[in-house]
Amino acid sequence: MSENQGEHSVDIRGQGVGVVLAGKTTGEAAKALNVSHSTIVKWMKKHNNGETLCDKPRPGRPKVMDRISKMVVRKSLTEKRQSTGKLSARLTAAGHPVPRSTIQRYMMKELGCRDRAFVQRKIPKITEKQKDDRLKFCLERRHWKEEDGSKVIWSDESPFELDSSPNRQNDVIWAHTPAEVPRQEKSKFSRKLMVWGAMSATGLSELHVVPNQTSLNAEYYHGIILNEYLLPALNRTAEAGPPTQQKFHHTMSESIFFA
């Protein structure tokens, strides 16, 4: 397979011609410069015809992405991942202006990326102590069997936004002009509702809505949530019915509570 002459600088081409003119064969020149034999032959043909060894101007629009731009885009898929917009700004600032659309097209056609971008997933940021505590928790229970897990009662509380704003990416409305799109009012401070609940292997507790402007401290948790919601659930005896009414746990004395 012949090589692309554009891969070699004019200096290398001149060296190839010079080696042949010095008495070496085209095969020896190709071996010395680590190029194909057909490439040396093409260079000699140009020299013998009095043509320049430089590339002729190519018709059409010149390539926008140079070697450095392509290298930066390829590295962005394995090292510091960035959006096409940030890559375009970064390359432009470094003296290699490349439009965002060109980078996207190069990623799809040359690098095999899908025809859509992906949103970065958000995960909780945890400290080293939290990592150690979670690992310790798992190691202490790594030999648990199914009956051990059925003794656990899980409880947690979570806030729910009452005035959530629309998702600007997914909640779109088709219209002829922006003026036709109805406006949606948004509060400066979104209202939230704190809800507590518990579950076990056999049932669910009643949900408890924490009153507005109430601090969910240890006193409230023990006096209201545990005494008025969790303990009544533990004392249920019904073997059938809705999950919030049937027996919450097999043996109360063996219950393990995780909050």
Salt bridges, closest charged atoms under 4 A:
GLU3 OE1 - HIS8 NE2 2.83
ASP55 OD1 - ARG13 NH1 3.00
ASP66 OD2 - HIS96 ND1 2.70
GLU128 OE2 - LYS131 NZ 3.55
ASP133 OD2 - LYS129 NZ 2.87
GLU140 OE1 - ARG141 NH1 3.28
ASP163 OD2 - ARG191 NE 2.92
GLU180 OE1 - HIS176 ND1 3.55
GLU254 OE1 - LYS151 NZ 3.84
